[in-house]
Structure formats: C-alpha cells, structure tokens
C-alpha cells in the first residue's frame, strides 16, 4: 500500500483515493502491526499499543463496517475480507492484553 498503491486499487477494485491519505493509513497499519508483534511477546510492556490497536479496530468494525453494512447491504468482497481480518485481530488482542495488569496501573 505504501510503495505501489495502484496495485492495491486494481487487485481489490478500490476507487482511486488521495495518495497522501492512503499513505497515512498504510503507514499507521504498518507501524501498529510491527509494534503489535512486540506486544504479543511482552503484553504488559506494550499495553498502550495493544489497546490503541484494539480500539481503532473496534471503532472501525462498529462505526464504519456495520453502519455501512446496514445502510448498504451489498458489500464488496474486500470489505468482508477486511472485516474478517479485523475480527481476528480483535479476538487476538482480547486474548493477549493483560486487562488485570492494565487496571492495576
């Protein structure tokens, strides 16, 4: 998404987007994905990263995906794939985040 955004547009049949905003989202996903690897190996040390990842995914799932699915039930395949991936990450974050340690802070 960062280096060759046009390939992603063609593969997923996405409409053309502002390349700067698309790059911001891609870089955010890259950084959060990279840092979450450390978070899964040492969750107590990386609680803020894991919580940020969990909450932005929950907001996307409930605020963007589900609202749009209710308004326009004809979903494209890439939105369903993205929702499945976000759901897997949400479950993973819920399993890994040490909520007991977080609430003790």
Beta strands, then each sheet from edge to edge (+ up, - down):
end
